[in-house]
């Protein structure tokens, strides 16, 4: 999901003739099922230089998910900013 969201974000950057230097990636479990364990976390990644390159952005986003992912939870949402 994060890679797909990053692809869309990079498309929007290119359409705006914009670049980004930082990416925020977050994941969380569902909020409405109190019987399941809850977890939410996000991380901001500094990129080496401003870019709209989907390959660089996706690599940074997937590494960010690896940093915040914890086994044992049922995730329901991911976000990229």
N, C-alpha and C positions, 0 to 999 in steps of 0.2 A: 504494500500500500504506500509506504513512504517513497519508494522509487517512482511510482506512478504520480504521486503528488509533486515530487520534485521535477518530473518531466513537464507537467503542466505549468509549474512555477517558472521554469526556464523558458517555456514558450511565451509566457506573459512578459518576462524580462526582455526577450528579443523583440516582441511586438512594440514595447515601449522604448526600445533603444536604450535600455537600462542595464546596469551591472549590479551585482551584490558582492559584498565583502564578508558578510556573516549570514549564517543559516541557523534558524532555531527549529529543532525537531523535538516533538513530544509524543508520548504514547500514554494511554490510560485504559483502565478497565471500565466496565459499565458502572454507572452511578446509581442505577435504580434497583439493583438486586442486592439487598442487604445481607443475604445469606452467603454471598461470595466474597472472597478476599478483595480488598480495594487497593489499587496502586496507581499512581500517576507520577510522571517525571518528564522533564525536558532538559535539553542541553543546547547551548549556543556554541557553534563551531566557527572559528575564524578561518577564513580561506586565505591561501597564500597571496592572492591578488584578486582584485575585482573581476568578476567573470559572469557570463551567461551560458557557459559551456555545460551542457547537460551531463556530460561524463564526470566532470570535476564535482559538480553539485550533487549528483547521485552518489558518488563515492563518499563524499563528506557526510551526506545524510544517512547512508547505511552504516557508516562507522559510528555515527552519533546514536543510532538505535542500539547498536551493540553495547554502547556505554550505559544506556539506561534500562535495557531489557533485563527482566528478572524472570526466571522460570517459575512455573507454578501458578501463574495468573491467566485469566481469560481476558485478553485484550479486546477492546471493542472500538477504539478510536486511535487514529494517528494524525499528526498535524505537521505541516511544514510551513515556516514563515521566513 
